[in-house]
Amino acid sequence: MFGNKPTCSTCGKEISGNDMVYVKMRYPERKGMTEIKAYLNNEGTFICEECFEGKDSEKGKT
């Protein structure tokens, strides 16, 4: 359906269906979006769960 598969912006891992991901993006100004996958691919930055949890654990260190 989409030409390119989303990948983690940190480690480059390909995001697959049912993977837990975190998406960094701006809150949209418009209402009524129906193609959420296309919007996320165009506007979001994906971070896989492993990289996100690794960053959170590093924040706790001093």
BELNORTA-V417379 format. One record per backbone hydrogen bond with DSSP energy under -1.0 kcal/mol. CO is the residue of the C=O (numbers start at 0). NH is the residue of the N-H. If there is no record, write none. Layout:
BEGIN
{{CO:NH} {CO:NH}}
END
This chain:
BEGIN
{{5:14} {7:11} {12:7} {15:18} {19:48} {21:46} {23:44} {33:35} {34:38} {35:39} {36:40} {37:41} {38:42} {39:43} {44:23} {45:8} {46:21} {47:51} {48:52} {49:53} {50:54} {51:55} {52:56} {53:57} {54:58}}
END
